[in-house]
Amino acid sequence: MKTRMAVVRTPGAAELVERDVPGPGETGVVIAIRACSICGGDLHIYKGKHPSAPLPMALGHELAGVVTGIGSKVSLVAVGDRVTVEPVIACGECPPCRRGEYGYCDNLSFHYRQGQGALADYFVADERYVYKLPGHLSFEAGALIEPLAVAVHAVRRCNVGLGDGVAVIGAGPIGLLVTAVCKAAGAREIIVGDISAARLETASVMGATRTVDSGKESFVDAVRRETDGRGIGRSFECVGKEETFVQSMRCLCKGGLATVVGIFEEPVIRVPAALFVSQEIIVQGSQGYCRDFDTALGLTDAIDLGRLVSHVFALADVDKALKTALNPAESPVKVVLKP
């Protein structure tokens, strides 16, 4: 059996290549992909600027589909099940894995970095990473469970709870999902900043209590006005630029916590180091997920994932889809491809 799969060999050009679909072995699950969404990481790869994924590189890891084959020892899913995939590869043997912290695996990787992208017709994953979709979810929404899990992980790391105030910098897909998860966690005040009016409108629907067009006014000043000058307790950087990293620090109150989720194309940035001492702030990172998919699936009754799907393309139009996702004039949020 063959599959088409999107690959980037040179910046700004994606092509479909034909590959054999590997067999499931004992614990593998073969999935016919019905929808795969483009991630910000895919766009960094497409531009040739992903810090951890040098070209050539396969594309895609946010998928939903139907099980078409299973290994001899698979018991958690059956042929015909509608599923999504946690697209990590953990060794299961290193100290973090043995503690159950596979997100910190010494040998952690992702399928697309090992040559199998999900912008394809078929995908094969170990059954421990395959999750059944709730009946109410479309395949397009099911493909967004992976980025929702990223948001769940970030909000958990930030320990957002009832009555908390948070600032979210960047209303792209991850920023919007962080906003929705913060609302579900009970945050009282959620201030979201972006330069896109369309994305800020979506942020309001997803749970923002205040939006800031940071192309027209200072996001930090707006947050301080909303908090009587003190700053906010928690912030999320969801862009991956020096300017927004600094904003995530400067909008905090004393003792505040900034969580950095964005992918930085520039490996070195400058930050106002004095704030660490004078304000006693904490800055932490958040990558991927670890035991977060079940929580993400449980939130789908409260969070309308389908609302984030702004464009749908056929898999054959993968290069056009990627260019659309990078074009602000198209007001992209989530671009989904369907084989």
Helices and strands as residue ranges (DSSP letters): E 2-10, E 13-20, E 28-37, H 40-46, E 57-58, E 62-70, E 82-85, E 88-89, H 95-98, G 102-104, E 109-110, G 111-114, E 122-126, G 127-129, E 130-132, H 139-142, H 145-158, E 165-169, H 173-185, E 189-194, H 197-206, E 210-213, H 219-226, E 232-237, H 242-250, E 252-260, H 274-278, E 282-285, H 293-298, G 305-308, E 309-314, G 315-317, H 318-325, G 328-330, E 334-338
